[in-house]
Amino acid sequence: MTSSASVITDRNGLPLSLGVSGANMHDSQGLEPLVRGIPPVRSRRGPRRRRPKKLHADKGYDYDHLRRWLRGRGIRHRIARKGHESSQRLGRHRWVVERTVSWLAGCRRLHRRYERKAEHFLAFVAIAAALIGYRRLSR
């Protein structure tokens, strides 16, 4: 049984929303639950934001129904188009997410899934994300 952990981060690499899915499930199917799972974020001025202003994603999320769904929620999206745009242009934004994923991969418990239940594996991913957040914020 293999799993894939998905993560949405802020622009500094702090994990905001986590998800676990089967390794054979396409990443685009997990975008909506991840965006819904983002907690309200405190801003310097004004009320808490309940959703991000922008979302950067790679070509794996290039589907019209996802673009419409994000637009309907008031989230501006920057998703690379298949066959039209180079993924290199999103690189400056994507490396933050890739760095966070590599921090998660640095946790030895997450290299191989030992747990039978997905909830248990998600709990270990959440603990690893909390440790990442603690390390980032304690500096």
Summary of the structure (lengths in Angstrom):
residues: 139
radius of gyration: 15.5
end to end distance: 37.2
largest distance: 45.6
contacts: 348
relative contact order: 0.18
helix: 46%
strand: 18%
